[in-house]
Amino acid sequence: MITKKNITKIFYLFLFFHLFIWTLIPTISNVNLPLDTIEALAWGSSLDWGFNKHPPLSAFAVELFYLIFGSNDWAYYLLSQIFVCVAFLYVWKLSNEMFENKIYSLLSVLSLSGIYFFNFTTPEFNVNVSQLPFWALTVYFFWRSINSKNKSNWILFGIFSALGFLSKYLFIYLLAAIFFYFILNLKNNKKFIYDYLLSIVVSLLILIPHFIWLFENNFITIFYGLNRSALIDYTLINHFKNPILFFIKQILILIPFLTMGLILYNKLKIKLNLKNKKTLFLVYINLIPLLLILITSIIFGAKIRTMWMTPFYLFLGILLIDIIKSNINFKKIKNFYIVFLLLFILSPATYLAISIYDEKKRTDFPGKEIARLVQNKWNENFINDIKIVVGDEWFAGNLSYHLTSRPIWINDLKDKISMVSDNQGVIYVGNSKILKEICPGVFGKIAPVGYCMIGKR
């Protein structure tokens, strides 16, 4: 039986086991890191204030871990779970601000196990996962800011807002929701106007290098996002089809989560008191970002990809418990814990089973073995180290990660030919037929791509 005295201990045990299990399972089941993690590592090998697809924070994070742990796959699964657990920690901290009874705080966090964004998909460290802690920290410190006279909370709010934006531009939906909350409740927030402006200045100072990079690179990340959203190829039907598909997918994703909530119900009665400051805040940070992204899809016909919604549901557990807390049947709470444990065990077990029995996944790619073969071929022909690999993020990125010399990854040398000097070893990775015809060095093929090696003999 969970008593009031050990609720906090239970929460931290949940964090520990979540981090341990979701680091261990992919470590023992995967041959290679997932696509998005390799992509981030490729970017990290040649750090910049932005990349062709996304802002730079995910690359900064994996490169820091590479400097500490090198090419040990477990480290990047650990990194991903650290990001998830920090997010859970600040969900917990905010829930403690919202509820007097910590049992509600525990239920609000444990209920997130019913959303697969926070378990099954987390081994792949990517821009979606990298938003999670900053989404939670931004909300938490904004709440602290408007409920205290401490300017440091506003500064932290500004810092985490900027870091979230540097993870992925979709973070703007959360910032917009917070802005609307502040403006539409200006009567209560008027005394904080200058502090809010201070937080914006702090954010902009952090973002200046990225904005400069955007201008210098013709807003390449913006156009990538537009292309991924199907906004470039305009079709009238998209204004109806994409929003409807988005809405249906969100309902399906939330079924396990909502089921956990229904288990706690004494009776089907929803109590939403928008006059309550806490409830109103929870509505804004949970529902306004979702509403805004749905409106985006309706107005522009944008295709909202499922994984983009990863951080949007972080505080949904708190809102759910806030709505139903007066009608929770504590006699049924044992059933809630049983369902939680089933999901907590079933999710990693399913991940492990899929990893073992499906041998055609990216995580079965023999990246380390290919790097060994390429290195052996290189050593037979050249005396210098491999310093640059050129090609796509997957095949060339794997070489950059697995080769001991940690070569810089470059997608295309077209505008960066000056980076290559006579004594630098370069490997081009790409179409084997084309490379075989034009390679001025040593050519090799490991299906489905070819490798052109140019070094010092």
Sequence and secondary structure as in RCSB ss.txt:
>XXXX:A:sequence
MITKKNITKIFYLFLFFHLFIWTLIPTISNVNLPLDTIEALAWGSSLDWGFNKHPPLSAFAVELFYLIFGSNDWA
YYLLSQIFVCVAFLYVWKLSNEMFENKIYSLLSVLSLSGIYFFNFTTPEFNVNVSQLPFWALTVYFFWRSINSKN
KSNWILFGIFSALGFLSKYLFIYLLAAIFFYFILNLKNNKKFIYDYLLSIVVSLLILIPHFIWLFENNFITIFYG
LNRSALIDYTLINHFKNPILFFIKQILILIPFLTMGLILYNKLKIKLNLKNKKTLFLVYINLIPLLLILITSIIF
GAKIRTMWMTPFYLFLGILLIDIIKSNINFKKIKNFYIVFLLLFILSPATYLAISIYDEKKRTDFPGKEIARLVQ
NKWNENFINDIKIVVGDEWFAGNLSYHLTSRPIWINDLKDKISMVSDNQGVIYVGNSKILKEICPGVFGKIAPVG
YCMIGKR
>XXXX:A:secstr
   GGGHHHHHHHHHHHHHHHHHHHHHHH SS  HHHHHHHHHHTT  S  SSS SHHHHHHHHHHHHH S HHH
HHHHHHHHHHHHHHHHHHHHHHH SSHHHHHHHHHGGGGSGGGTTTTTS SHHHHHHHHHHHHHHHHHHHTTS  
HHHHHHHHHHHHHHHTT GGGHHHHHHHHHHHHHTHHHHGGGHHHHHHHHHHHHHHHHHHHHHHHHTTTHHHHHH
HHHTT SS  TTHHHHHHHHHHHHHHHHHHHHHHHHHHHBSSS     TTSHHHHHHHHHHHHHHHHHHHHHHHH
     GGGGGGGGTTHHHHHHHHHGGGB GGGHHHHHHHHHHHHHHHHHHHHHHHHH TTSGGG  HHHHHHHHH
HHHHHH SS EEEEES TTHHHHHHHHSTT  EEES  TTTGGG  TT EEEEEEEHHHHHHH SSEEEEETTEE
EEEE   
